[in-house]
Amino acid sequence: MTDLSGNDSHEWRISGMDCAACTRKIQTAVERLPGVSGVEITLMNERLRLNLAPETTAPDQIERAVQALGYGITAPAAAAPEAPTDAHCTDIHADHTAHNHADLATDVRWYHTAKARLVFFTGILLAASQIAKWTFLADHAIWAFTLACLIGLLSVARKALAALRAGMPFTIEMLMTIAATGALLIGAAEEAALVVFLFAVGELLEGVATNMARDGIRALAKLVPATALLEHDGHSHEVAAETLRPGQIIQVRPGDRMAVDGEIIEGTSSIDESAVTGESIPVTKGPGAAVLAGTINTEAVLRVRVAKASADSTLARIAQMVADAEAARAPTERFIDRFSRWYMPAIVGVALLVALLPPLTIGADWGTWTYRALALLLIGCPCAMVISVPAAVAAALSTGARHGLLIKGGAVIEAMANLHTIALDKTGTLTEGRPVLTDTLPAEGIPAATLLQLAATVEAGSTHPLAKAILAQAKVDGLALLANQDARAFPGKGVEAMIAGALVHVGVADAADPAVAQLQADGKTVVKVTRDGVALGLLALRDEPRAEAAEALQQLKALGLQVVMLTGDNLGSATAVATRLGIQARAGLLPEGKIAAIQKLAAEGGVMMVGDGINDAPALRQASVGVAMGAGTDVALETADAAILRNKLTDLPAMIRLSRAAMANIRQNVAVALGLKAVFLVTSVLGLTGLWIAVLADTGATVLVTLNAMRLLARDPRKGG
């Protein structure tokens, strides 16, 4: 792929990254290479993207630079070929692709990693050295501890030197190498060996904790099956899901997941959509209904026409968006990143002063203060502080996606946690977006059923929203349509048809009629039905508020948020809905009017705009946070900063609660990281804690903040608290 400037875009998967410091090492190393630009590394998604200018650095040079730092790097698999037409070839390809999917989906167990092997090996050496100390080899124990330290330190020192060559002198590996070597030189071989072992254990624990945090994101991709049953020449064959193309027909058996987005062409069954929209109640669907990849067919065999390729399915795009969202870093994360860049050099400088000043100024013991300076170095790594934000953000994004709440990045989470006002569109957001018949008012002597039946007969075949509402109610009431002739429509005035020799007209009611005026004051649209010019009665329709709208708005107010409606509808209709829901309304707003209203509201604090993602696009972009309503539609996924996939308004306060919980988690993590650093910096200088305690404090803090962030994975944002 080539970008607009003519550079080639490349992507790799990186393994072995445990914290944000790892991403910084890789970024610094590859940015130094000629022709490299646009470097983007995501920790939780383990992905490296960059652009290479032609005839400069080759892709294999990038790979060697990353490998030199001690990380694994692999290029993504090539795109799947077109689905073969030969059944035998299809089966073979399916087997091959399924095997590849299994390889990609299965992560190496922690006890099979290089870090685990280092822990086991250094642990055995340390134990052997300790046994030597307790036995007749006590005189030689110091050499055993020294050997254990040097062997365990070898891989650490190699990484430190690689980072140094790449222009990064201040890394945890370098600090560890200096501290352990210094300890050996001052005769603390036993403690140096213990420090190396504890460092290896800490690195292993960091990797395990980070991988557990990644599992939430990986789970999204694993919801789509690797294979599907493709109909071909009257038979069905198992093929790789990635080979399916629009227009093909697949069979979905009870209990199977949909491999792609599609349309049911035969069969009726309940579909469990919880994986995509978070809706826990299965929905019954039949021919003509759309189904989404990752949803589960629970009852009967379905024949489904493929609508999108596997890579373009709603679930695949959600998973990709959640993964990409990591690049949209929160302001807090950017600040911590900048802070950490001068923090570690500052710690090195302080450690140097601790080692030199007391012996030079007051004649203190060189060995004592060198030891304290080495302990200070080990405390200096900012890993816990740097990982505190991305770990919490990744967990929140994953949790939101599982519950049908798509949030596009840490910056959106932080903005959402600091809102003052929620602005909502009316039609399709606060209301269902389709009118329903609310009142049937027949003239004296005319049965209500007759009035509705005649109106429905005249409206038959019309696609107007009011006509659809009248026809829908007639169907619910079991009213059969009558024979009609010469049906005609008069734009802006109504429709008419001949029924049983009489001309029946359905059109706009006269607002001068007191009954009509009263209905319109309630936000209803009123139509009048006449037969040969004689009034038969009135039908009133209204776009009703969503069933959950009142509860959602109550929850938003309980969160301390101001709520206002921004709509292009007339004042009467807007006021009627707003009054029922107990909120303010600003009506008659064109798109530029909504933008102006949001700008005015923004003077009071952060503003969230919630709309349908189509006609509200300008307002969605203008707001601090734009949220699109939509059950997995393209517009809902692309337009705004966030999307409510389940199309339930009560998910809006859930999204805000999740964002606030994520920011609270981040604050906890930063407090733990900085608090532990501060305490052990002081105790190390005072000589109250030594090298091995310093290592425990550093790696322990990293593990603690990662585990704390993982608590968000178990959170149900729809529950208060």
C-alpha positions as CSV (number, residue, x, y, z in Angstrom):
1,M,0.0,0.0,0.0
2,T,1.2,3.5,-0.8
3,D,0.2,6.7,1.0
4,L,-0.5,10.1,-0.6
5,S,3.2,11.2,-0.4
6,G,4.3,8.1,-2.4
7,N,5.7,6.2,0.6
8,D,5.0,2.5,1.1
9,S,2.9,1.6,4.1
10,H,4.0,-1.5,6.1
11,E,2.6,-3.3,9.1
12,W,4.0,-6.0,11.5
13,R,2.9,-7.8,14.6
14,I,5.3,-7.4,17.5
15,S,5.5,-9.9,20.4
16,G,7.1,-9.5,23.7
17,M,5.9,-5.9,24.5
18,D,4.8,-5.7,28.2
19,C,4.5,-2.0,28.8
20,A,4.5,1.4,27.1
21,A,8.3,1.7,27.6
22,C,8.6,-1.2,25.2
23,T,6.7,0.7,22.5
24,R,8.9,3.7,23.0
25,K,12.1,1.7,22.5
26,I,10.8,0.3,19.3
27,Q,9.6,3.6,18.0
28,T,12.9,5.4,18.8
29,A,14.9,2.6,17.1
30,V,12.9,2.5,13.9
31,E,12.5,6.3,13.6
32,R,16.3,6.6,13.4
33,L,16.4,4.6,10.2
34,P,16.4,6.6,6.9
35,G,13.1,7.0,5.1
36,V,10.9,6.0,8.0
37,S,7.8,8.1,8.9
38,G,4.4,7.8,10.4
39,V,5.4,5.3,13.0
40,E,2.5,4.0,15.0
41,I,2.8,1.3,17.7
42,T,-0.1,-0.1,19.7
43,L,0.8,-2.0,22.9
44,M,-2.4,-4.0,23.4
45,N,-2.9,-4.8,19.7
46,E,0.9,-5.6,19.3
47,R,1.0,-3.8,16.0
48,L,3.7,-1.7,14.3
49,R,2.7,0.5,11.4
50,L,5.0,2.9,9.5
51,N,5.7,4.4,6.1
52,L,8.9,3.8,4.1
53,A,10.2,6.1,1.4
54,P,11.2,4.2,-1.7
55,E,14.8,3.1,-2.0
56,T,15.7,3.9,1.6
57,T,15.3,1.4,4.4
58,A,14.1,-2.1,3.4
59,P,11.4,-3.8,5.5
60,D,13.9,-6.5,6.6
61,Q,16.1,-3.8,8.2
62,I,13.1,-2.7,10.3
63,E,12.7,-6.3,11.4
64,R,16.3,-6.6,12.3
65,A,16.2,-3.4,14.3
66,V,13.2,-4.7,16.3
67,Q,14.7,-8.1,16.8
68,A,18.0,-6.5,18.1
69,L,15.9,-5.0,21.0
70,G,14.8,-8.5,22.0
71,Y,11.3,-8.4,20.5
72,G,9.6,-10.8,18.0
73,I,8.3,-9.4,14.7
74,T,6.2,-11.0,12.0
75,A,4.5,-9.6,8.9
76,P,0.7,-10.2,8.7
77,A,-0.5,-13.0,6.5
78,A,-1.3,-12.2,2.9
79,A,-4.9,-11.4,1.9
80,A,-7.1,-14.4,1.3
81,P,-7.5,-15.5,-2.3
82,E,-10.8,-15.5,-4.1
83,A,-13.0,-18.4,-3.1
84,P,-12.3,-21.4,-5.4
85,T,-15.1,-22.9,-7.4
86,D,-13.9,-26.5,-7.2
87,A,-15.3,-28.2,-4.1
88,H,-12.3,-30.3,-3.4
89,C,-9.9,-27.3,-3.6
90,T,-12.3,-25.4,-1.4
91,D,-12.1,-28.0,1.3
92,I,-8.4,-28.1,1.1
93,H,-8.1,-24.4,1.3
94,A,-10.5,-24.4,4.3
95,D,-8.4,-26.9,6.2
96,H,-5.3,-24.9,5.5
97,T,-6.8,-21.5,6.4
98,A,-8.5,-23.0,9.5
99,H,-5.1,-24.2,10.6
100,N,-3.6,-20.8,10.1
101,H,-6.4,-19.2,12.1
102,A,-5.7,-21.6,14.9
103,D,-2.0,-20.6,14.8
104,L,-2.8,-16.9,14.9
105,A,-5.5,-17.3,17.6
106,T,-3.4,-19.4,19.9
107,D,-0.9,-17.5,22.0
108,V,2.2,-19.1,23.4
109,R,1.7,-20.1,27.0
110,W,3.6,-18.0,29.5
111,Y,5.6,-21.0,30.7
112,H,6.9,-21.6,27.1
113,T,8.3,-18.1,26.7
114,A,11.9,-17.0,26.8
115,K,11.2,-14.9,29.9
116,A,9.9,-18.0,31.7
117,R,13.0,-20.0,30.7
118,L,15.1,-17.2,32.1
119,V,13.2,-17.3,35.4
120,F,13.5,-21.1,35.7
121,F,17.2,-21.1,34.8
122,T,18.2,-18.2,37.1
123,G,16.1,-19.6,39.9
124,I,17.9,-22.9,39.7
125,L,21.3,-21.2,39.7
126,L,20.3,-19.0,42.7
127,A,19.1,-22.1,44.6
128,A,22.3,-24.0,43.8
129,S,24.4,-21.0,45.0
130,Q,22.4,-20.9,48.2
131,I,22.9,-24.6,48.8
132,A,26.6,-24.0,48.2
133,K,26.6,-21.3,50.9
134,W,25.0,-23.6,53.4
135,T,27.3,-26.6,52.7
136,F,31.0,-27.4,52.7
137,L,31.3,-25.2,49.6
138,A,30.6,-22.0,51.6
139,D,34.0,-20.5,50.7
140,H,33.2,-20.7,47.1
141,A,29.6,-19.5,47.3
142,I,30.5,-16.0,46.3
143,W,31.7,-17.3,42.9
144,A,28.5,-19.3,42.5
145,F,26.4,-16.2,43.2
146,T,28.5,-14.2,40.8
147,L,28.1,-16.8,38.1
148,A,24.3,-16.9,38.6
149,C,24.2,-13.1,38.4
150,L,26.3,-12.9,35.2
151,I,24.3,-15.6,33.4
152,G,21.0,-14.1,34.3
153,L,22.2,-10.6,33.4
154,L,23.5,-11.6,30.0
155,S,20.2,-11.2,28.1
156,V,19.4,-8.0,30.0
157,A,22.8,-6.5,29.1
158,R,22.4,-7.5,25.5
159,K,19.1,-5.6,25.3
160,A,20.6,-2.6,27.1
161,L,23.4,-2.4,24.6
162,A,21.0,-2.7,21.6
163,A,18.9,0.1,23.1
164,L,22.0,2.2,23.6
165,R,23.1,1.7,20.0
166,A,19.6,2.8,19.0
167,G,20.0,6.0,20.9
168,M,18.2,5.1,24.2
169,P,20.7,5.1,27.1
170,F,18.0,5.3,29.8
171,T,16.2,2.0,29.8
172,I,15.3,-0.3,32.6
173,E,17.7,-2.9,31.1
174,M,20.5,-0.4,31.3
175,L,19.7,0.6,34.9
176,M,19.5,-3.1,35.8
177,T,22.8,-3.9,34.2
178,I,24.5,-1.0,36.0
179,A,22.9,-1.9,39.3
180,A,23.8,-5.5,39.2
181,T,27.3,-4.9,37.9
182,G,27.9,-2.3,40.6
183,A,26.7,-4.7,43.3
184,L,29.2,-7.3,42.1
185,L,32.0,-4.7,42.2
186,I,31.2,-3.7,45.8
187,G,31.1,-7.4,46.9
188,A,27.3,-7.8,47.1
189,A,27.2,-10.8,44.8
190,E,24.5,-12.7,46.7
191,E,22.2,-9.7,46.5
192,A,23.1,-9.0,42.9
193,A,22.1,-12.6,41.9
194,L,18.8,-12.2,43.9
195,V,18.1,-8.9,42.1
196,V,18.6,-10.4,38.7
197,F,16.3,-13.3,39.6
198,L,13.5,-11.0,40.9
199,F,13.9,-8.8,37.9
200,A,13.3,-11.8,35.6
201,V,10.2,-12.8,37.7
202,G,8.9,-9.3,37.5
203,E,9.3,-9.2,33.7
204,L,7.5,-12.5,33.5
205,L,4.6,-11.3,35.6
206,E,4.3,-8.1,33.6
207,G,4.0,-10.2,30.5
208,V,1.4,-12.4,32.0
209,A,-0.7,-9.5,33.2
210,T,-0.5,-7.6,30.0
211,N,-1.5,-10.7,28.0
212,M,-4.5,-11.1,30.2
213,A,-5.5,-7.5,29.5
214,R,-5.1,-8.2,25.8
215,D,-7.5,-11.2,26.0
216,G,-10.5,-8.9,26.1
217,I,-9.6,-7.4,22.7
218,R,-8.6,-10.7,21.2
219,A,-12.0,-12.2,22.3
220,L,-13.8,-9.9,19.8
221,A,-11.9,-11.3,16.9
222,K,-12.4,-14.9,18.0
223,L,-16.2,-14.4,18.0
224,V,-16.3,-15.0,14.2
225,P,-15.9,-18.6,13.1
226,A,-13.0,-19.5,10.8
227,T,-15.2,-21.6,8.5
228,A,-18.7,-21.6,7.0
229,L,-20.9,-24.0,5.0
230,L,-21.0,-22.7,1.5
231,E,-23.7,-24.0,-0.9
232,H,-22.1,-25.1,-4.2
233,D,-23.7,-27.2,-7.0
234,G,-26.5,-28.4,-4.8
235,H,-24.2,-29.4,-2.0
236,S,-22.7,-27.6,1.0
237,H,-19.0,-27.6,1.8
238,E,-17.0,-26.2,4.6
239,V,-14.9,-23.3,3.4
240,A,-12.7,-20.6,5.1
241,A,-14.9,-17.7,6.2
242,E,-12.4,-15.2,4.7
243,T,-13.0,-16.6,1.2
244,L,-16.7,-15.8,1.2
245,R,-17.9,-13.1,-1.2
246,P,-21.1,-11.1,-1.5
247,G,-23.9,-13.0,-3.2
248,Q,-22.9,-16.5,-2.2
249,I,-25.3,-18.6,-0.1
250,I,-24.3,-20.2,3.2
251,Q,-26.1,-22.5,5.6
252,V,-26.1,-21.7,9.3
253,R,-27.0,-24.6,11.6
254,P,-28.6,-24.2,15.1
255,G,-25.8,-23.3,17.5
256,D,-23.5,-21.9,14.8
257,R,-22.2,-18.4,14.7
258,M,-22.7,-16.3,11.6
259,A,-19.4,-16.1,9.7
260,V,-20.3,-12.9,7.8
261,D,-23.0,-10.2,7.6
262,G,-25.8,-11.4,5.4
263,E,-29.5,-11.6,4.7
264,I,-31.8,-14.6,5.5
265,I,-33.3,-16.0,2.4
266,E,-34.9,-19.1,3.9
267,G,-35.8,-20.2,7.5
268,T,-36.9,-18.5,10.7
269,S,-35.0,-18.7,13.9
270,S,-34.0,-16.7,17.1
271,I,-30.7,-14.9,16.7
272,D,-28.6,-14.2,19.7
273,E,-27.0,-10.8,19.0
274,S,-25.3,-10.2,22.4
275,A,-21.8,-10.6,20.9
276,V,-22.3,-7.5,18.6
277,T,-25.0,-5.3,20.2
278,G,-24.9,-6.5,23.8
279,E,-28.6,-7.3,23.6
280,S,-29.1,-10.3,25.8
281,I,-32.6,-11.3,24.5
282,P,-32.6,-13.3,21.2
283,V,-34.5,-11.7,18.3
284,T,-36.6,-13.8,16.0
285,K,-35.7,-13.3,12.3
286,G,-36.9,-14.7,9.0
287,P,-36.5,-14.2,5.3
288,G,-35.4,-10.7,4.3
289,A,-33.9,-9.9,7.8
290,A,-30.3,-8.9,8.1
291,V,-28.0,-10.9,10.3
292,L,-24.5,-9.9,11.6
293,A,-21.3,-11.9,11.8
294,G,-20.6,-13.2,15.3
295,T,-24.3,-13.6,16.2
296,I,-25.6,-17.1,17.1
297,N,-28.4,-19.0,15.3
298,T,-30.2,-20.7,18.2
299,E,-33.1,-22.7,16.7
300,A,-33.4,-23.7,13.0
301,V,-31.3,-24.1,9.9
302,L,-31.0,-20.8,8.0
303,R,-29.9,-20.1,4.4
304,V,-28.2,-16.8,4.3
305,R,-27.0,-14.7,1.4
306,V,-23.6,-13.1,2.0
307,A,-23.8,-9.3,2.1
308,K,-20.2,-8.4,3.0
309,A,-16.8,-10.2,3.0
310,S,-15.6,-11.4,6.3
311,A,-13.1,-8.6,6.7
312,D,-15.8,-6.0,6.1
313,S,-18.4,-7.4,8.6
314,T,-19.7,-5.2,11.4
315,L,-18.0,-7.3,14.1
316,A,-14.7,-7.3,12.2
317,R,-14.9,-3.5,11.9
318,I,-15.8,-3.1,15.6
319,A,-12.8,-5.3,16.6
320,Q,-10.5,-3.3,14.3
321,M,-11.9,0.0,15.6
322,V,-11.3,-1.0,19.2
323,A,-7.8,-2.0,18.3
324,D,-7.2,1.2,16.3
325,A,-8.7,3.3,19.1
326,E,-5.5,2.7,21.2
327,A,-3.7,5.2,18.9
328,A,-6.1,7.9,20.0
329,R,-4.3,8.5,23.2
330,A,-5.8,10.4,26.1
331,P,-4.4,13.7,27.1
332,T,-3.4,12.2,30.5
333,E,-1.4,9.5,28.7
334,R,0.4,12.0,26.5
335,F,1.3,14.0,29.6
336,I,2.7,11.0,31.4
337,D,4.6,10.0,28.3
338,R,6.3,13.5,28.2
339,F,6.9,13.3,32.0
340,S,8.6,9.9,31.8
341,R,11.0,11.2,29.1
342,W,12.8,13.4,31.6
343,Y,12.0,11.5,34.7
344,M,14.4,8.6,34.1
345,P,17.4,10.8,33.2
346,A,16.6,12.9,36.3
347,I,16.7,9.7,38.5
348,V,20.0,8.7,37.0
349,G,21.4,12.2,37.8
350,V,20.0,12.0,41.4
351,A,21.6,8.5,41.8
352,L,24.9,9.8,40.6
353,L,24.7,12.6,43.2
354,V,23.8,10.2,46.0
355,A,26.9,8.0,45.1
356,L,29.3,11.0,45.0
357,L,28.3,13.8,47.2
358,P,28.3,12.1,50.7
359,P,31.8,10.5,50.3
360,L,33.2,13.7,48.7
361,T,31.7,16.2,51.1
362,I,31.5,14.5,54.5
363,G,33.8,11.6,53.9
364,A,31.1,9.0,54.0
365,D,31.7,5.3,53.1
366,W,31.9,4.9,49.3
367,G,30.5,1.4,49.4
368,T,27.5,2.3,51.4
369,W,26.4,5.3,49.2
370,T,27.2,3.5,46.0
371,Y,24.9,0.7,47.1
372,R,22.1,3.2,47.9
373,A,22.6,4.9,44.5
374,L,22.3,1.5,42.8
375,A,19.0,0.9,44.7
376,L,17.8,4.3,43.6
377,L,18.5,3.4,40.0
378,L,16.3,0.4,40.1
379,I,13.4,2.5,41.5
380,G,13.8,4.9,38.6
381,C,12.0,2.9,35.9
382,P,8.7,4.6,35.0
383,C,7.1,1.4,33.6
384,A,4.2,1.3,36.1
385,M,3.4,4.9,35.6
386,V,3.5,4.7,31.8
387,I,1.4,1.5,31.6
388,S,-1.2,2.9,34.0
389,V,-3.2,4.7,31.3
390,P,-3.1,2.4,28.2
391,A,-3.9,-0.7,30.3
392,A,-7.0,1.0,31.7
393,V,-8.1,2.4,28.4
394,A,-7.7,-1.0,26.6
395,A,-9.8,-2.7,29.3
396,A,-12.5,-0.1,29.0
397,L,-12.6,-0.2,25.2
398,S,-12.9,-4.0,25.3
399,T,-15.6,-4.0,28.0
400,G,-17.6,-1.4,26.1
401,A,-17.4,-3.3,22.8
402,R,-18.7,-6.5,24.6
403,H,-21.7,-4.5,25.8
404,G,-22.4,-2.8,22.4
405,L,-20.7,0.5,23.4
406,L,-18.1,1.4,20.8
407,I,-15.7,4.1,22.0
408,K,-13.0,5.3,19.7
409,G,-10.0,5.8,21.9
410,G,-8.6,7.1,25.2
411,A,-9.1,10.7,24.2
412,V,-12.8,10.1,23.8
413,I,-13.0,8.3,27.2
414,E,-11.3,11.2,28.9
415,A,-13.6,13.8,27.2
416,M,-16.7,11.7,28.1
417,A,-15.7,11.5,31.7
418,N,-15.6,15.3,31.9
419,L,-19.0,16.3,30.3
420,H,-21.3,19.0,31.5
421,T,-24.2,18.8,28.9
422,I,-25.8,16.1,26.9
423,A,-27.5,17.3,23.7
424,L,-29.8,14.9,21.9
425,D,-31.6,15.0,18.6
426,K,-35.3,14.2,18.7
427,T,-36.3,12.0,15.8
428,G,-34.6,8.6,15.9
429,T,-32.8,9.4,19.1
430,L,-35.2,10.4,21.8
431,T,-38.1,9.0,19.7
432,E,-38.4,5.8,17.7
433,G,-38.0,7.7,14.4
434,R,-41.3,6.4,13.0
435,P,-44.8,7.7,13.8
436,V,-47.5,5.6,15.3
437,L,-51.3,6.0,15.3
438,T,-52.3,7.5,18.7
439,D,-55.9,8.6,18.3
440,T,-58.8,7.4,16.1
441,L,-61.6,10.0,16.3
442,P,-64.6,8.9,14.1
443,A,-67.6,11.2,13.4
444,E,-70.9,10.4,15.0
445,G,-72.3,7.2,13.7
446,I,-69.1,6.0,12.1
447,P,-67.4,2.9,13.7
448,A,-63.7,3.5,14.5
449,A,-62.8,0.3,12.7
450,T,-64.5,1.6,9.5
451,L,-62.6,4.9,9.7
452,L,-59.3,3.1,10.0
453,Q,-60.1,0.5,7.4
454,L,-61.0,3.1,4.8
455,A,-57.9,5.2,5.5
456,A,-55.7,2.1,5.3
457,T,-57.2,1.1,2.0
458,V,-56.6,4.6,0.5
459,E,-53.0,4.6,1.8
460,A,-52.2,1.1,0.5
461,G,-49.0,1.1,-1.5
462,S,-47.7,4.4,-0.2
463,T,-44.2,4.6,1.3
464,H,-44.9,7.8,3.3
465,P,-44.2,7.3,7.1
466,L,-47.7,8.4,8.0
467,A,-49.2,5.9,5.6
468,K,-47.0,3.1,7.0
469,A,-48.2,3.9,10.5
470,I,-51.9,3.7,9.4
471,L,-51.4,0.5,7.6
472,A,-49.4,-1.0,10.5
473,Q,-52.3,-0.3,12.9
474,A,-54.9,-1.7,10.6
475,K,-52.8,-4.9,10.3
476,V,-52.6,-5.1,14.1
477,D,-56.3,-4.7,14.4
478,G,-56.9,-7.4,11.8
479,L,-58.6,-5.1,9.3
480,A,-58.7,-6.3,5.7
481,L,-58.1,-3.8,2.9
482,L,-61.0,-3.1,0.6
483,A,-61.0,-3.0,-3.1
484,N,-60.1,0.4,-4.5
485,Q,-59.7,2.1,-7.8
486,D,-58.2,5.2,-9.3
487,A,-55.9,5.8,-6.3
488,R,-54.1,9.2,-6.7
489,A,-51.7,11.2,-4.5
490,F,-51.6,15.0,-4.2
491,P,-48.2,16.0,-2.8
492,G,-48.6,18.0,0.4
493,K,-52.4,17.5,0.4
494,G,-53.1,13.8,0.7
495,V,-54.3,10.8,-1.2
496,E,-57.7,9.6,-2.5
497,A,-59.2,6.5,-4.1
498,M,-62.6,5.2,-5.2
499,I,-64.0,2.6,-2.7
500,A,-67.4,1.0,-3.3
501,G,-68.3,3.8,-5.7
502,A,-67.5,6.7,-3.3
503,L,-64.4,9.0,-3.3
504,V,-62.5,8.6,-0.1
505,H,-59.8,11.2,0.7
506,V,-57.2,11.1,3.4
507,G,-55.4,14.4,3.8
508,V,-54.1,17.3,6.0
509,A,-56.6,18.4,8.6
510,D,-57.6,22.1,9.0
511,A,-55.7,23.6,11.9
512,A,-58.6,26.0,12.5
513,D,-60.7,23.1,13.9
514,P,-60.4,23.2,17.7
515,A,-60.1,19.4,18.0
516,V,-57.3,19.4,15.4
517,A,-55.6,22.3,17.2
518,Q,-55.7,20.5,20.5
519,L,-54.1,17.4,19.0
520,Q,-51.4,19.4,17.3
521,A,-50.6,21.1,20.6
522,D,-49.8,17.7,21.9
523,G,-47.2,17.3,19.1
524,K,-49.4,15.1,16.9
525,T,-49.9,15.1,13.1
526,V,-53.6,15.0,12.3
527,V,-55.2,13.7,9.0
528,K,-58.8,14.0,8.0
529,V,-60.8,11.2,6.3
530,T,-63.7,12.2,4.1
531,R,-66.1,10.3,1.8
532,D,-67.6,12.2,-1.1
533,G,-66.7,15.3,0.8
534,V,-68.4,14.3,4.1
535,A,-66.1,14.1,7.1
536,L,-65.7,10.6,8.6
537,G,-63.3,11.5,11.3
538,L,-59.7,12.3,12.3
539,L,-56.6,10.2,12.8
540,A,-53.8,11.5,14.9
541,L,-50.2,10.2,14.7
542,R,-47.1,11.0,16.7
543,D,-43.5,9.9,16.8
544,E,-43.5,8.5,20.3
545,P,-40.5,8.7,22.7
546,R,-38.5,5.6,23.1
547,A,-39.8,3.3,25.8
548,E,-36.5,3.7,27.7
549,A,-36.0,7.4,27.0
550,A,-37.4,8.6,30.4
551,E,-35.3,6.2,32.3
552,A,-32.2,7.1,30.3
553,L,-32.7,10.8,30.9
554,Q,-33.2,10.2,34.6
555,Q,-29.9,8.3,34.8
556,L,-28.1,11.1,33.0
557,K,-29.5,13.7,35.4
558,A,-28.5,11.4,38.3
559,L,-24.9,11.6,36.9
560,G,-25.1,15.4,37.3
561,L,-25.5,16.2,33.6
562,Q,-27.6,18.8,32.0
563,V,-29.8,17.4,29.2
564,V,-31.2,19.4,26.3
565,M,-33.0,18.5,23.0
566,L,-31.7,20.0,19.7
567,T,-34.1,19.4,16.8
568,G,-35.1,20.7,13.5
569,D,-38.8,19.9,14.2
570,N,-41.4,22.5,14.8
571,L,-41.7,24.0,18.3
572,G,-45.1,22.3,19.1
573,S,-43.8,18.8,18.3
574,A,-40.5,19.4,20.1
575,T,-42.2,20.9,23.2
576,A,-44.6,18.0,23.4
577,V,-41.9,15.4,23.5
578,A,-39.6,17.5,25.8
579,T,-42.4,18.2,28.3
580,R,-43.2,14.5,28.5
581,L,-39.5,13.7,29.1
582,G,-38.8,16.7,31.4
583,I,-36.0,18.3,29.5
584,Q,-35.3,21.6,27.7
585,A,-36.0,21.8,23.9
586,R,-34.5,24.0,21.2
587,A,-36.6,23.6,18.0
588,G,-36.5,24.6,14.4
589,L,-32.7,24.2,14.1
590,L,-31.0,23.7,10.8
591,P,-27.6,21.9,10.8
592,E,-25.8,25.3,11.3
593,G,-28.3,26.1,14.1
594,K,-27.3,22.9,15.9
595,I,-23.6,23.8,15.6
596,A,-24.2,27.2,17.0
597,A,-26.2,25.8,19.9
598,I,-23.4,23.3,20.7
599,Q,-20.8,26.1,20.6
600,K,-22.9,28.1,23.1
601,L,-23.3,25.1,25.4
602,A,-19.6,24.4,25.2
603,A,-19.0,27.6,27.0
604,E,-20.3,25.9,30.2
605,G,-18.2,22.7,29.8
606,G,-17.9,19.6,27.7
607,V,-20.8,18.8,25.4
608,M,-21.9,15.4,24.0
609,M,-24.1,15.4,20.9
610,V,-26.2,12.3,20.4
611,G,-27.8,11.7,17.0
612,D,-28.6,9.2,14.3
613,G,-25.2,9.7,12.6
614,I,-26.6,10.9,9.2
615,N,-28.2,14.4,9.3
616,D,-26.5,15.2,12.6
617,A,-23.0,14.6,11.3
618,P,-21.9,18.3,11.5
619,A,-23.2,18.6,15.1
620,L,-21.6,15.3,16.0
621,R,-18.2,16.6,14.8
622,Q,-18.6,20.0,16.5
623,A,-19.3,18.5,20.0
624,S,-16.7,17.5,22.5
625,V,-18.0,13.9,22.0
626,G,-20.3,12.8,19.2
627,V,-22.3,9.6,19.8
628,A,-24.2,7.9,17.0
629,M,-27.3,5.8,17.6
630,G,-27.4,2.7,15.5
631,A,-27.5,-1.1,15.7
632,G,-24.2,-1.7,13.9
633,T,-24.9,0.4,10.8
634,D,-22.1,1.8,8.7
635,V,-23.0,5.4,9.6
636,A,-23.1,4.6,13.3
637,L,-19.6,3.1,13.1
638,E,-18.0,5.7,11.0
639,T,-19.5,9.1,11.8
640,A,-19.0,9.8,15.5
641,D,-16.5,9.4,18.3
642,A,-18.6,6.6,19.8
643,A,-21.6,4.5,18.8
644,I,-24.4,2.8,20.7
645,L,-24.7,-0.4,18.8
646,R,-27.7,-1.8,20.7
647,N,-29.8,1.3,19.8
648,K,-31.0,1.6,23.4
649,L,-30.8,5.1,24.9
650,T,-30.1,3.6,28.4
651,D,-26.7,2.6,27.0
652,L,-25.8,6.3,26.9
653,P,-25.4,6.7,30.7
654,A,-23.8,3.3,30.7
655,M,-21.1,4.6,28.3
656,I,-20.5,7.6,30.6
657,R,-20.3,5.5,33.7
658,L,-17.7,3.3,32.0
659,S,-15.7,6.3,31.0
660,R,-15.8,7.7,34.5
661,A,-14.8,4.3,35.9
662,A,-11.8,4.2,33.5
663,M,-10.6,7.6,34.5
664,A,-11.0,6.7,38.2
665,N,-9.0,3.6,37.5
666,I,-6.3,5.6,35.8
667,R,-6.1,8.0,38.7
668,Q,-5.7,5.0,41.1
669,N,-3.0,3.5,38.9
670,V,-1.0,6.8,38.7
671,A,-1.3,7.2,42.5
672,V,-0.1,3.7,43.1
673,A,2.8,4.1,40.7
674,L,3.9,7.5,42.0
675,G,3.3,6.7,45.6
676,L,5.4,3.6,45.6
677,K,8.2,5.4,43.7
678,A,8.2,8.2,46.2
679,V,8.2,6.0,49.2
680,F,11.1,3.8,48.0
681,L,13.1,6.6,46.6
682,V,13.2,8.0,50.1
683,T,13.9,4.7,51.8
684,S,16.6,3.8,49.3
685,V,18.4,7.0,49.9
686,L,18.1,6.5,53.7
687,G,19.4,3.0,53.4
688,L,16.2,1.4,54.8
689,T,15.6,-0.7,51.7
690,G,18.1,-2.5,49.5
691,L,18.4,-3.7,45.9
692,W,16.0,-6.6,46.0
693,I,13.3,-4.5,47.6
694,A,13.8,-1.9,44.9
695,V,13.3,-4.4,42.2
696,L,10.1,-5.8,43.9
697,A,8.8,-2.2,44.2
698,D,9.4,-1.5,40.6
699,T,8.0,-4.7,39.0
700,G,5.4,-5.1,41.7
701,A,3.9,-1.6,40.9
702,T,3.7,-2.5,37.2
703,V,1.9,-5.7,37.9
704,L,-0.4,-4.0,40.4
705,V,-1.5,-1.3,38.0
706,T,-2.1,-3.8,35.2
707,L,-4.2,-6.0,37.4
708,N,-6.1,-3.0,38.7
709,A,-6.9,-2.0,35.1
710,M,-8.1,-5.5,34.4
711,R,-10.9,-5.0,36.9
712,L,-12.6,-3.0,34.2
713,L,-13.0,-6.1,32.1
714,A,-15.4,-7.6,34.7
715,R,-17.4,-4.4,35.0
716,D,-21.0,-4.2,33.7
717,P,-21.4,-0.5,32.7
718,R,-25.2,-0.8,32.7
719,K,-25.3,-1.2,36.4
720,G,-24.9,1.9,38.5
721,G,-22.1,2.6,40.9
